[in-house]
Amino acid sequence: MTIRRRSLLGAAALPLAVPALAPYALAQAPYPNRSPRLVVPFAPGGAVDITGRVLAERLQPALGQSVVVDNRGGAGGNIGAEFVARSDKDGYTLLLAAVSIMAANKYLYRRSMPIDPVRDLAPVTRVTTGTVLLVVNAQRPWQTFADLVAAAKKDPGKITMGSSGTGTVSHLTLSSVCRAAGIDITHVPYRGGGPAISDLVSGNIDMMFDVIPALMPHVREGRFRALAVGSAERVGYVPELKDVPGMKELLPGAGIDMQSWYAVNVPTGTPAPVIERLHSAILQVVKSDDFRGRLEPLGFTPVWDETPAAYAAYLAQQDAVWKGLVEASGATLD
């Protein structure tokens, strides 16, 4: 009777043990065993979207799974970032974040920022970096940056610059340049770069700072004239821009070096082995000649962090830089 009773008790306990083992078994499943989703927190066709699609396509062989691009734009990227931060912590929802989301937005949206990007998003690695390009409508008389500065000093506030919105990299670059050069140029914010570029083509505004991929087709076709890049150094990896000066030449001592970078993040709490797997796969792509060859002609250059911790350290450094830029511009989106 004792043996029978123990056997029955053991048998009765078996169904209870199966669910208890299930999470452990799932945790041991190889990652990834289905398609991860890469959230691009901006509309299709922009600079972040271009980077995201090139990255997603090349991650498929590295991960053994297709990567789906999911555009979730709005609120300066905050909507997509919040979606990822609130997602399951399993490595299947990734964020392709811009520097604006990770370092600038909390100073632009001081009261309405829905997440703390450092607290709620775990770092994986940066993937690309690029600067902004200063162009003017080709029908305007200014042939050089010095011509533009002279005209702005002669008629303060008369020259107009469109941007993709208040607090964007293009706006913050304009603010920095105006302070350093001692000029007044009227900022005209648009709801995205596309409408601003259209108005620059038609001559409704005079100039723009914007990301290189968005402006280069118009430079190549003669509608825009490139006068400067926002980085300290020239952009040697875009052949048509090799003679366009950087800020170190144009405004020496000003310390202007505007670099817009993009990086992959996951929800905080994602297991370390999953982050390590993603980091390894992404570096395999970003370090490849294929990735560089696809992005450099567009105006981006690959960049990576050797460890997620290295990216976290870089982000901590960038936080102070972008806080200063936002505060000096006076921009706010609350």
Secondary structure as UniProt FT lines:
FT   HELIX           2..27
FT   STRAND          37..40
FT   TURN            44..45
FT   HELIX           47..63
FT   STRAND          68..71
FT   HELIX           75..77
FT   HELIX           78..85
FT   STRAND          93..98
FT   HELIX           100..104
FT   HELIX           105..108
FT   TURN            110..112
FT   HELIX           117..120
FT   STRAND          121..130
FT   STRAND          132..137
FT   TURN            138..139
FT   HELIX           145..154
FT   TURN            156..158
FT   STRAND          160..163
FT   TURN            166..167
FT   HELIX           169..181
FT   STRAND          186..189
FT   HELIX           193..202
FT   STRAND          207..211
FT   HELIX           212..220
FT   TURN            221..222
FT   STRAND          224..229
FT   TURN            236..237
FT   HELIX           239..241
FT   TURN            242..243
FT   HELIX           247..250
FT   TURN            252..253
FT   STRAND          260..267
FT   TURN            268..269
FT   HELIX           272..286
FT   HELIX           289..295
FT   HELIX           296..298
FT   STRAND          301..302
FT   HELIX           308..329
//
